[in-house]
Amino acid sequence: MKTETQPDSETVLFSFVVLNYRDPTLTETCVDHITRASRSLGFGYEVLIVDNSAEHTGSRWQSGFPAPHTKVICASSNLGFSKANNWGASFACGRYLVALNNDAFVTGEALARAAEVLSVDGTIGIWSPALVGLDGAPQASAGGLPRLADLVSEYLPFRPAPKPISGGHETPIRNVGSVIGACMVVPLRLFRELGGFDERYFFTVEDMDLCFQVQRAHYRVVYDSAVKIVHVGGASQTWKWINDPNLHRNRILYFHKNYGTLQGLASWAIICFGLLLRRIFRLLRTS
């Protein structure tokens, strides 16, 4: 672990956990945005980088990360999203934990808004801003919690799936079922009380599961369209969702864990049948 200036735990407001997977340049850009945004506001902060590709990029930061208040924690292998975030959070000493993708770039305006909203409303368990692309176009930022009907819509396209929330609204802060995990601000105390991300989710669905656990603990998940941050999107992903076995497996785990055996079995049946149908249709088109 490499450490620059270590902030006083009593002065740290935000602890940022950023995962790096074979893209140190993007991670450095993300941390540069954090540094500039935090300095512009005078907030105490720390950045905890978990390098999930240490064998590829660890040597780049051997002499220390080129930003203050930053620790680099090197994993010997890819731990996955949940475990790596939990490991980074175990070093955190801030009031709020910010789980931030390395392709999401925070601003001083977004941090000031998060601090203002969370400090006055103790019922909020997760706060998340609106996401936009590099071109400023709105991205899907929030939505409901997964339902079996949503699986049917996605895997068996009999009817349009519900659209996720993006863009502005008359009421900037809205209660939602879930937010996209690119930028989630959670009181560190609550994150630890809930046990962090469920490490059975290697990658994908863990953000929705955390949103479910937060609401089960009687806290709110809110989407705040008053501020926007850039999210490159898909910077570490090059495959289509349908070809991602982690996604299918994790969706089944989500329903089994949170709704019981019957819904777990139903989700498995819907997903398997949908994947089979798609395979058959693909063979028919190519024959």
N, C-alpha and C positions, 0 to 999 in steps of 0.2 A: 504494500500500500504506500502510495506517495502522497505526501501532505505538503500543501503550501501553508499560508497563514491560517491557524486554527481559530475560529471565532469563539468568543465567550458564549457558553451555552445559555446564559441569561439574556443575551442580546439577539439571539437567532430567532427570527420570525418564520422564515421559510427554509425548509430542508428539501432541496431538489434531488430526486433520484432519477438519474439518466442512464439508460442502458446503451452500451455500444456493441454493435455486432458487425465487425469488418468494415466500418465506415468512420474512421477517426476524424476525417475532415468535416463530415456532417456533425459529428459530436462536438467538435471544437466550435463550429458555428453556433450550435445550440447553446453551449456554455457562454460564448461571447455575448449572446443576446441576454442570457440570465444576468451576467455580470453588469452589463450596461444598464439594464432595467433596474436592477437592485440598487446600484450606485446612484442612479438618478433620483431615487426615493429616499435613500439613506436607511433602508431596512437592513437589519442584520440577516445574513443568509449563509448557506453552505451548499455546495454541490457535491453529491456523492455519485461518482461514475462507477458502474459495475461493468467491467469489460468482459463480455461473454465470448470474446474471440481473442483471448490473451496471446495465444500462439501466433496470431497474425499482427496484432497491433500493440501488444504490451511494451515492446522495446521502444516505441515512439515516445512513451511518457516515462521512461526510466529515470530521467533527470528531473522529473516533476512536471505536473501539468501547467501549461502556460496561462494560468488564471488563478487569482487568489481564492482562498476559502474552498479549495477543491481537493477532494480525495479520489484517488483511483484505486479501485478494488479489483484485482485481477482474478478471474475464475480460470481454473485449469481446463474447463470445457464449457460448452453452451448450457447454462443452467435453465434456460427458458425464462419467460417473462415473469411469471409469478415468483419463483424462487429467487431470481436475481433481484427483483424489486424488494422482496422481504429482506434479503441480505443487506442491501443498501440501506433500507429503513432501520435496520438494527443499529446502525451507527448514527442515526439522526438525533439531533438535540433541539430542533426547532419546535415552534408551537404548531406549525402546520406542515404537513408532508405534501410535496408536489410530485406526483408520479408523472413524469414528462417524457414523451417520446423524443428521441434525438432529432427527429425531423419536425418538431414543433418549436416555434420561436416566440417566447413570451415577450411582453412589452411592459414598460413601467405603468401604463394605464391599466393593463389587466391585473398586475400585482396589487396596485393601489385599490382597485375595485374589490378584489378577493379579500384583502385585509379589512376593508371597510365593512363588507357584507358579513363576513364570518365573525368579526369582532362584536357585532351588535345582535346577532341572531344565533343563539346556541342550539337551535333546533336543526341547523343545517349540518349534515354529515358528509356531503360531497358537494363541492362547487365546481362548475366547469364553464368556460367561456365558449362563445361561438367560434367555429373553425372556418377558415377560408383558405383557398389554395394560393399558390404563388401569384396567380393572376387576379386575386381578390374575389374569385367566385365562391359563393357559399358552399360549404360541405355539410354532409350529414353530421350532426353534432350530438343529437340526443334522440331518444325514442322511448317506447314502452319496454317493459320486461318481456322476455320471450314467452310465447304461448304455443300450444300445440297447433293452433290454427295458423300461426305464422310459419311453422315448419311445413304445413300442408301447402301454403301459398308459395313457399320458396322451392321446395323439392318437387311438388306436384302442382305445376302452374295452372290450376283451374280458375284462379281468380287473382286480381292484383294484390300484392303484398302491401301492408300499410306503409306509408311513406315516413321516413325518419324526419325529425325536426331539423331545420336549418334556417339561417337568416334571422331577421329581426321580427319582433312582435310588439303589439301595443303594450303588453306588460313585459318588461325586460327579463325579470326573474320568474321562472316557471318551475313548478314541481314536475318532475318527469320520472319515469320508471328507471331509465338508465341513461348514462352519457358515454360518449366514445372515450376510450382510455388514453387518448393522446395527451390530455392534460386534465388531471383530476387533483383537486386540492382537498385534503382531508385533515381534520384535526389529528395530530399524531397520537394523542391519547386514545382517541376512538379507534384509529387504525390498529393500534396494539391490542386494545380490548377485544377487537373482533378477530385477532390472530392474523391480520394482514390478508394478502391474497391466498386463496386456496392453492397450494402447490401441486395439487393433482392436475390442474390446468397448466400444461406446458406452455401453450401459446394460444390465444383467442378464448373468448367467453369469460375469462377471469374478471374483466371489468364489469360485465353484467352481473356476475355472481356477487362481487363486492357491493354493487348497488343494491342487490337483493338483501344482503346481510345488513347493510346500513339501515334500510327501511324496516327490516324485521326488528332491529334494535330501537325503532321508533324515532329515527332521525330522517330528515328530508334529503333527497337528491335534487339539486337545482341546476338548471341550465340558464345562463345569464347572457342574453344577446346584447347587453349594453356594451360589451367589449368583445373584440375579435383578436385572434392570434393566427398567424400563418401556420398551416400544417401541410408539409409537402405531400404526405400521404403515399403509402406503399413503397417508401424508400428502401425498406429492408425486405420487401415482399415482391416476388416476381411471378407467382403462380396464381391461377384462378381459384376462387373459393371452392369450387366443386372438386378440385384436385387436392384439397388440403385435408388429409386424414385427421389431423389434430382438431380441426373445426368440427367434423362430424362426431368424433369421439367425445369432445368436450360438451357438445350440445346434449348428448345423451346423459353425460354425467350431471349436467346442470339440472335436467328434469328429474333424474333419479334422486339426486341429493336434496333438492328443494321441494319436490312435490310427491315423492314416494315412488314405490316400485311400479305401480300401474302406469303412471305417466312416463317413467323411465322406459318401460317396455314399449309403450305407444310411440315414443320419440324414436326408439330404435327401429321399429317397424316402418314408420313413415320415411325415415332417412334411408334405410336399406332398400325399400321399395322404390323410392324416388331415384336413387343412384342406379338401380337395376334398369328402370325404365329409360333413363338417359343413355345408358350403355347400349340398350337395345335400339333406341332411335338412332344413335350414332352409327351402329353397324348397318342398319337399314339404309341410311343415307349414303354410306360408302360402298354398299354392295351393288 
